[in-house]
Amino acid sequence: MIEDDPVLTLEPNEIMKDYKEKQCYDIKAYKSGYITEYNKEIMTEFCKEHDTVIIIDHAIDTHIYKGDILLSLTKDKAHLVEEDALKEWVTISSEPSPYSAYLSSMLKLTDIAVRALSPGVNDPRTAIHCIDQLGHTINVLSSSHQNLVVKEDQKLYLIMQGINFDQLLYDVYYQIIHYGKEDYKVVKAILTSFIRVAQDNTPMTQAIIWDYTEYLFKDIPYTTLHAFDHKDLFNSVYQLAIICNKTDAYNALFKSNDQKKEARVDKQSIKQNNSS
């Protein structure tokens, strides 16, 4: 896992944006294929020797074409990187690396959940179990969508793009949301998985999770829910809103005009439980 690599540290995404706003010099891909490895040690030594920073804007397993921008340097040293040297820096293969196994496993869980939700099977318990497992896996990966940097003695050498967390959530949850939105126990399971990821995570991750919560409800007629269904779902939504610091957004988007329904959401207890 990325967190186990002692060379890398996690930084907010703004650090890459700040550097990319400076004048950079591009190095282009020497062939088409999947990026399967970056040799951080060799690139770091190059940066030390030539007083530059390398910006890596493609995560592992990204597919690129020959001639696409592969790397950027903050100083004009690109002419010093010949193709043979570049092949030592970046490995481009015809197949994705084993690192993509995490996504493959999650998509298999997504497929099982979708099949379980089909009318011919109608097994929401299996779907809920898959959603629970997806929540655990995504929680492990949740910090890896930040920028990954290599630095020594506070001097920065490499900036690497982490996992595309927005796309990961979409790929994993889209079909489950599409087929399971009418079963409120399935919807609640998705919310529970979101809560697991959002807890003790960065504000950036929490903001993405909240965006997907709004997306989850875009086709759910939550204003017409029975009071029992409203309470069951919106206790979880409000808990997530508190964790993500989105109570104002909750009030603006989800507050029910039916005061009896709204009163069933035990906001005070939820606040106390989260504060403790």
Helices and strands as residue ranges (DSSP letters): G 2-4, E 8-11, H 14-20, E 25-28, E 33-38, H 40-50, E 54-56, E 63-64, E 69-73, G 78-80, H 83-89, E 90-93, G 98-100, H 101-117, H 124-141, G 142-145, E 147-152, E 155-160, H 165-180, H 184-198, H 203-216, G 222-224, H 227-243, H 247-253, H 259-264, H 267-275
